[in-house]
Amino acid sequence: MGDSGGAARLSLVRSAEAGYDRPDVLSEEGGRLTRRGREQALIVATRLRDQEVHAVYGSPMTRAQETAEILGSVLAVPVTTLPGLEEPWVGDLDGAGFERGRAVYQRWLAGDLAVRWPGAETGQEVIARMTHALEYVAARHRGRSAIVVSHGGVMSLTLPRIARDSGVPMHAPPTLAHGAVLQIEAGEDTWRFTSRWGD
């Protein structure tokens, strides 16, 4: 890593609580924030007011966009939609129950990243596009702070593999709550957690 003064300070936020038209099956539905979800987003914005945030980036999924818009409005900074931060696509399992998708995801967490989600991505591909998106944000905000709004599944899969000192094992990290914040210092060569998992 270069000196910490040149590192980007990223606050990775899991999107706030959302409701869905089809809550019992896998789908590409982005969900919309519930009243509680909007309150969660406001709480996160209050927590991050002292970070001197310069920008907010959000996954293209609706629940992440709505979370990001609340953060950007409260903190008075621009909001950008950034592909790559979204959850794994459901592919051929659209409309199916969660069991098959959960089985694939658990194999990814266990390190079997070459497994392909039916009709969609491998774990390696999910991690690669999430990492690329985060590297883009870090490169644009060297020496400054930015917020990235993403999702629990892709965050739990990717972040322990690209950052260190998280206080969690690489595989099967604890579930992140809606609105959870993970802070990372992203240098040129090394990324490290500056908060414990889910704090």
N, C-alpha and C positions, 0 to 999 in steps of 0.2 A: 504494500500500500504506500502511496505517497504520504506526505504529512497530513495529519487529520484536518488541518485548515483547508486542504483542497478536497476533502471528502464530501460527498453529498450526504445529507441527513434525511433519510426517508422514513416517514411514518406510514406503515402499511396497515390499512384499516379493513377489517372484514365488513362487508355491506351490512346495513342495519336490517332488522326483522322485516320480512315481507309476507304478503298473502298471495295466494295463487288460485287461478280458476280450476286447475287440475292438481290439487295437492297430493294425490295418492299415486301418481304415476310419474315416470320420467318424461320430461319435455324440455323444449328450448325456451319455454315461457320465462320471461325475465322477472316476473313478480312485481308487485308494487308495495311500497312501504306501508306498513300499518301505522296507526297512531303511535304505538309504542316504538316502532322503528324510527319515526320522525323524532321522537324524544331522544332515542339513543344517539341519533346523528347530531342533535343539538348538544348533547352532553360531550360527545367526542370533540366537537368544535370548540367548546369551552375549555376542555382539557388541553387542546393544542394551541390556544391563543398565544402562549408565551414562546412558541417555537419560531416566530418570525417566518411563517410559511410564505413561499413565493408563488406556489401554484398547486392545484389539485388535479390529479389524473384519475379517471374512472374507467372501469370495464364497460364495454358496450351494453351489458345487461341492464335492464331497466332499474332494478333495485340498487345497483351500484351507481347508476347515473343519478338517481334521486338522492342517494346518500351524498354523492360528490357535490351536487348542486347546493344542498344545505350547507355543507362545509364551506364551499366557495363563497356563498352568500354571507355567512356569518363572519368569515375571515377576510372578506373583500379581496379575493384573489381569483384569477381566471381558472376556469374548469375546462379540461380537455378530455375528450373520449380517446382511449388508447386501446386498440385491439391487442390481444395477447394476454390480457389480464383476466379474461373470462374463465368460467368453469369449463371442464372437459365437455365437449359436445356429446349429445346423447346418441347421435347416429341412428343405427337400426333399432335401438331400444326405445325410440319415441313411443310413448303410450304404454310401455311395459311397466311392471312393478319394479321396485328398487333392488330386488335380490341379485339379479345378474350384474347390474352396474356396480353394486356394492362389492361383489366378488372380484370384479376386475380392479376396482380401486384398491382393495385390500392387497392384491398381488403387487400393485405398484408401490404401495407403502412398504411392502416387505422387500422391495428391491428388484422385482421382476418387471423391469420397465419396458421390455421389448413386447410385452403383451399388448395387443391392439383391442381397444374398445370396439365392439361390433359396428362396422360402418363408419368409424371415426378414427381417433388418434391413438398412438401408443403413449405410454407414460413418458418416454423420452421426448416425444414431440410436444407434449403438454409442457414439460419442464423447459424445453428449449425456447418455446415462444413466450412463456412467462418471463424467463431470464432475459431474453432479448428486450422485452418491453421495459423491465426494470433497469437494464443497462442504459437504455435510451433516456429514461428519466434521470438517472444518475449523471450521465454525461452532460445533460442540459443544466444541471443544478450543482455543479462542483462548488463546494464551499458554502452552499445554501441549503435550505430545507424545503421539502416538498411532501405532499400527501399523495398516497396511491390507494385507491379504493378497489379492492378485489373481492375474493370469495374464499370461504373456509377450506374447500377441498383443494383448490389449486395452491393456496398459500401453504397448507400443511404438507403438500407433496413437494413443493419447490423450495421453500425458504430454508429448511434445515440442510438442504443439499448445497446451497450457495453461500450461506453465512455460518459463522461459528459462534461459540460461546452463548448458545441459546438456553442452556440448562435443560435441554430435552434430548432424548435419543434421536438419531437420524430417522429411524423408522417408527411409524405409528405415534407421532407426537399427540399430546392431548388436544381434544377438540377446542377450537376457538369459538368463543361466544360472539353473538352478533354485536358489532361495534367494537370488538377487541382491537387493540392497537399494538403492533410490534414495531419497534424502532431499530433501524439499521443504519450504520455508518458505512457508506459505500465508497471505498477508495479505488484506485486504479487497479490494484492487484489483489486486494483482500477486502471482503465484506464481513462485518461483524455485528452481532446484535448488541445494542446498547440498552435493551430492556429484556426482562425475562419473558418467556413465552406466554402471551395472553395477558400481560400486565397492562 
